[in-house]
Amino acid sequence: LIHAEKSGSIAGKAHGFNCLAIIAQRRGNLTESETLYGKAAEFAGKAGDVRLLGMIEQNRGVLLNMRGNFVAAEARYSNSLGAFEQTNDDEAISWVLNNLGMLYTKLGHYQRAIETLVRGLTIAKLRGDSLVESILVLNLAQVWVATGKLDEAEKACISSLEAAQTRGDHLTIAEALKCRARIERERGAFHESIATLRIGIFEAEGLEDRLLQAQMLREFGQTSRALGNSADARLAWREAAESFEDVGAQHEAAEINALLASLPS
């Protein structure tokens, strides 16, 4: 950013502000991040950099999603998709379709989620992009879990996990373990689910990914409650709520606090 200011590069300033916004977002400083994304978008617009505008819109969508503003998040993702389609950036298109698909799953719009994720998966396969493909398959598995199609979910989860292990992709491994633990819980295999989550939490800790750790702990609490272990559920959810708050995911933190309030005293 300093170099861009010295050289007067408008595009450089846009990239600089976008990077600063991402850093602020990962630190949980969402208000600061939002301001920086606004500056990045302003300079990207002046530079006529459509692809960068698409990246910024996608990042703003992620931020809004973390805040629980799902309508605005969908609008940002849609703007991003339009920009990437304009620049024929298939890799970026598949990533934003993945984000949209996850959002639709969260909202319970399962058919839209399937259509969106399958479109992204088709693009990823044509490009031979195994990373994006395995992530899209994993998020399809989440739809199958939500709709009770556990056999299909398991196949997708195993496929994604095996591909991630081949690549040495620990982030996707952890996400796949989280999905497998949900499948095990839905089948009533609570002890297996707890064991899987312990491995997943270890992976998340190694990645120093506070958001993923919080998501794992949320699942751990759910399974502990299903086992009738309110004490372990309370401990897991308290730590999850703290982690969600630390990364600025206030919507998720509020949901966890509601779960804590539902536990017997």
Disulfide bonds with the S-S distance in Angstrom:
none
